[in-house]
Amino acid sequence: MEVQSITAGNENLLTPEQMAGVLGVQKSWLYRQTMQRGPGAIPRIRLKKYLRFDRAAVLRWIEQQQEVMQ
């Protein structure tokens, strides 16, 4: 099955499968991250029953996580 991204304005919204591929992690890890709430949680967009990720926002989140760990 081919997975396509949704374009909303200038942003590409990625499916969990696509985002996991970008990050090089398993989809289950990504889903576990979405269960966290609060300011340190991974950025995600819920469209009714669909979960999407803004690639740029997630990459910024990773940079912030690295800064916190240092």
C-alpha positions in Angstrom: 0.0 0.0 0.0 1.4 3.4 -1.0 1.4 6.0 1.8 1.0 9.6 0.7 1.5 12.8 2.7 -1.2 15.4 3.0 -0.3 19.0 2.1 -1.9 21.7 4.2 -0.9 25.1 3.1 2.9 25.1 3.0 3.3 22.2 5.5 3.7 18.6 4.7 1.9 16.4 7.2 3.3 12.9 7.5 1.6 9.7 8.5 3.0 7.8 11.5 4.6 5.4 9.1 6.3 8.1 7.2 7.5 10.0 10.3 8.9 6.7 11.8 10.8 6.3 8.6 12.2 9.8 8.7 13.3 9.3 12.3 14.6 5.8 11.8 12.5 4.4 14.6 9.7 1.8 14.9 6.2 3.0 14.6 5.4 1.6 18.1 8.0 4.0 19.6 6.5 6.9 17.8 3.0 6.0 19.1 4.3 5.7 22.7 5.7 9.2 22.3 2.3 10.5 21.4 0.9 9.3 24.7 2.9 11.9 26.5 1.3 15.2 27.3 2.6 18.6 28.2 5.3 21.0 26.8 7.9 18.3 26.2 5.6 16.0 24.2 6.3 15.2 20.6 4.4 17.6 18.3 1.5 15.9 16.5 -1.7 16.8 14.8 -4.9 14.9 15.4 -7.4 15.0 12.5 -10.4 13.2 14.0 -9.1 9.6 14.0 -6.0 10.3 12.0 -2.6 11.1 13.5 -0.2 13.3 11.5 3.2 14.9 12.1 4.7 18.1 10.8 8.2 17.1 9.8 9.8 20.5 10.6 8.1 20.6 14.1 9.2 17.1 15.0 12.8 17.8 13.9 12.8 21.0 16.1 11.4 19.0 19.0 14.4 16.5 18.6 16.8 19.4 18.7 15.2 20.7 21.9 15.3 17.3 23.5 19.1 17.1 22.7 19.6 20.5 24.3 17.8 19.4 27.5 20.0 16.2 27.7 23.2 18.2 27.5 
